[in-house]
């Protein structure tokens, strides 16, 4: 089983992009989760298609959202030739909770 549900606040405005091959909507963003009063964890999130379009349209920096999905890893090579591995949440569903000003 690979499932994650988390509530956090966006650390920056999400930016909608389209994949080069399939031309499907994609959005990457990070959320901050207060795991305790003294500690904050940051999670990278990626979403595609309708979920990505909804996030880009309705969610801004500071908004609190619930994210449901699964953990995934991907590998890439930097311009310097260094291989990096990234773990992120692949969002399949979101819940809009509130804005920071509320």
N, C-alpha and C positions, 0 to 999 in steps of 0.2 A: 504494500500500500504506500502510495506517495501522495500525501495531501497536506496542505497548509492553509490555515485561516488566521489572519492577523489584522489588527486595526492599528493604523498609524497615520501620521500627517505627512503630506508631500513636502519634500525639501526644496523643490523648484517647480515651476510651471512645466507640465508635460508638453512635448512637441510632437505633433503627428507627422509621420513620414510614411513613405510607401516603399515596399520591398522592390528591389531592382528586377527580379525575375517574374514574380507572380503579380506584382503591382497591388499587393494587399496592404491595408492600413496597418501600421505598427506604431507603438509608442513605448518608450523606455522612461522610467522615472524611479525615484528612490523615495522610500518612506522611512520615517523615524518612529521607533517604537520605544516607549519608556518602559524598560524591563524592571526598573526600580526607581526610587526617588533620586538616586545618585547616578544611574547608568542609562544611556540611550543606545539602542541598537539600530543600525541602518540596514535596510534590505533593498536590493535592486529588484525592480519588477519590470517585466515585459508583457505586453498584451497585443493581440492582433484583432483585425477585422472589426466587428461591431463593438466589442469591449473597448478596443483602442479608440474608436471614434467617439464613444460615450465619454471616456476619460478626457480626451482632448477638448470636447465641447463643454463639459460641466465641472471639471476639477481644476483647481488652481493651487499654487503654492500655499501651504498652511492649512488647506482643507483636510479634514479627517475622513478617511475612507476605510472600509473593510475590504480586504482582498482575499479571495478564495482561489486556490489553484494547486499547482504542484511545483516541487523544486526541480530545477534542471541545471545542468552544467554545459558549458561550451568552451571551446578552446580557440584561441586566435594567436597570431604572431604579430608583434609590434614592428614598427619600421626599422628598429635596431636588430631584428631577428630573434627577439626573446619570445618564447612561448608562454602565454598566460592562460590560466584557467579561471573562469568566472562561474560562480553559483548564483542563480537568480530565481525569482518566483515567476512562473508562467501563469499569469492571471487568466482564469476562465470565467470569473464572475466578480463583480464589485458591488459594494453597497455604499452609497453616498450618505455620510453621517452628518457632518456639519462643517461650517467654515470657521476659520480661526477667530473671526470677530464675534461669533455667536456665543 
